[in-house]
Amino acid sequence: MGRIAITAALMTALTISAFAVETKVWQQRTYADFTAGELEGVSVSSKGEVRLSFKLERIGDLNENFVWCIAQDKEGNLYLGTGNEGRVYKVTPEGKAELFFDSPEVGILSLEVGPDGSVYAGTSPDGIIFKISPDGTPTTLFSSGEKYVWDIEIDGEGNVYAATGTNGKIFKVGPDGKGEVLFDSEETNIMCLLLKGDTLYAGGEGNGIIYAISLKDGKVSVVYDASEREIHCIAVDGEGNIYAAATTGAPPQPGGPPERGEERRSALYMISPSGAVRKIWDSPEPLILSLAIDLEGRVVVGTGDSGKLFRVSPDGEYEMIAKCEEAQVLSILPSINALYLATGNPGALYRMAYERVEKGTITSKVFDAKIASRWGKLVWLADLPQGTSVRIEARSGNTSKPDKTWSDWVEGSPPPSRFVQWRAVLETTDPKLTPVLKNVWVTYLQENMPPEIRKISIDGDDSQAGQRKGGPQLGREGPGGKGPGEGKKSVRTIKWQAKDPNGDKLIFSVWIKGVNEKNWRLLKEKLEESSYKLDSTALPDGWYHVKVVATDERSNPEGMAKAVEKISDPFLVDNSQPRISELKVEPLPQGDGVKITFKAS
């Protein structure tokens, strides 16, 4: 009987009670969160669940760039089509690999085992189909005149169907080697074939169309026209649902590296027996390169360019169940109690058993708190079946990339720092069971930094009117020293720009004093807005300073709050009405006008 480790409520309560009310939390719970870290021996689902991955064993020692395809005979021997030397390898059930056929071609792109045990191999760049007898004797069955034979299907009568490019033709080749064009499409390449009863399904590259070809009368119909450019692979499950992987962007090419420049994306479509088509999955990886239905009826998808293997359900939920060291998973072959995976860049063969590894580790990405912080204990949520366990550790430091200056891994709270990273170790004593890690929380309290006030401005400031180079002219008496001014605006709006590095809520107080005064007078306290309207009619004329004080006391406990103040430039208050005296009007000689003189103050 399993158990659930739910430590979140208790540990969070303990952690927060030790810190301020503004304790922050870094939470990891999604597929994107977990896959941003380093995974070793663990898989991640679209629900954000981390499990021990299945056992992945590398078989043989192939010195090849690509293993394009896999086939298996009745005795359990595997056949691998490779590039860029055009070889076919035979791998025994014991895992011994030996050269089976060395062709004159660059790549063996497709393989099928016929009813008599012969191996059929489709090649590039000359588009040949070779037939290799069980004893390894090769013969040329058919030359298509095309560049690629991308896929092969064989019916019960021994007829071979070949998907070719670059003219998008499907050939039907009889047991005697005589071939004919079964379908000449408008695609550049026919990439994949699926024989289901008397219907041959085909996926095209160029227009991204899925075709259905009746082998009874040769009639061709379109099943679906995808928005993607290429239908790269097709599979069918036991209920008759057809799955098609559609891609846009160049996959690996025989004889050379993939082309670049076009945005690469992939999706998986499901076609029901009634013919209804729906997209069930947008791949998080750029390319879907292989597709199969395992013996339990589950859809398995191989991708590039990170060598990830996914299991996808009809409702679109998915799980990354394995990751190869190589860049691309090019072919998948279901077998009893295992899946065989062929890879490219470089070429390799893997056997994935349906048993969990004993131990796996997920190491999170580095988290930046922006400011030196105190870290709480790690909080996590997991399902723990009997015989399984999860252990969480953390380390911290002050560099964005962990180095020798970082702390050691600890199961408690790591030392205060700016950066932190956690690591989860999952283990099981039963290969059929796995713990399921669902959530990780890291609580932290940033070192409280003082607020910042960047600028104070005062609307209606008339100081420039009474100011000469060198500063205000303080010629009159008064609390600040009176000076002449032109503006008579009585209500001034004081504004300031302030922020808190910790994101704390700020409150403000506003003070005023004359430039020649010593003591500040409080205008307003506990302001939440960053502005204040000053009625200057209550002030004697003169020059003044305003001081703004910002504090984060509402977001921090007593003794930990920070405050900062900033003083404005001097500004003029001039509420007196202008006065005119000694007004004189004198006529000018010879009646040319009048002369007006007066004194203004």
Buried (B, 14 or more C-beta within 10 A) or exposed (E): EEEEBBBBEEBBEBBBEBBBEBBBEBEBBBBEBBBEBEBEBBBBBBEBBBBBBBBBEBBBEBEBBBBBBBBBBEEEBBBBBBBBBBBBBBBEEEEEBEEBBEBEBBBBBBBBBBEEBBBBBBBBBBBBBBBBEBEEEBEEBBBBEBBBBBBBBBBEEBBBBBBBBBBBBBBBBBBEBEBEEBBEBEBBBBBBBBBEEEBBBBBBBBBBBBBBBEBEEEEBEEBBEBEBBBBBBBBBBEEEBBBBBBBBBBBBBBBEEBEEEEEBBBBBBBBEEEEEBEBBBEBBBBBBBBBBBBEEEBBBBBBBBBBBBBBBBBEBEBBBBBBBEBBBBBBBBBBEEBBBBBBBBBBBBBBBBBBBBBBBBBBBBBBEBEBBBBBBBBBBBBBBBEBBBBEBBBBBBEEEEBEEEBBEBBEEBBBBBBBBBBBBBBBBEEBEBBBBBBBBBBBBBBBBBBBBBEEBBBEBBBBEEBBEEEEBBBEBEBBBBBBBBEBEBBEBEBBBEBBBBBEBEBBBBBBBBBBEBEEBEEBEEEBEEBEBEBEBEEBBBBBBBBBBBBBBBBBBEEEBBBBBBBBBEBBBBBBBEEEEEEEEEEEEEEEEEEEEEEEEE
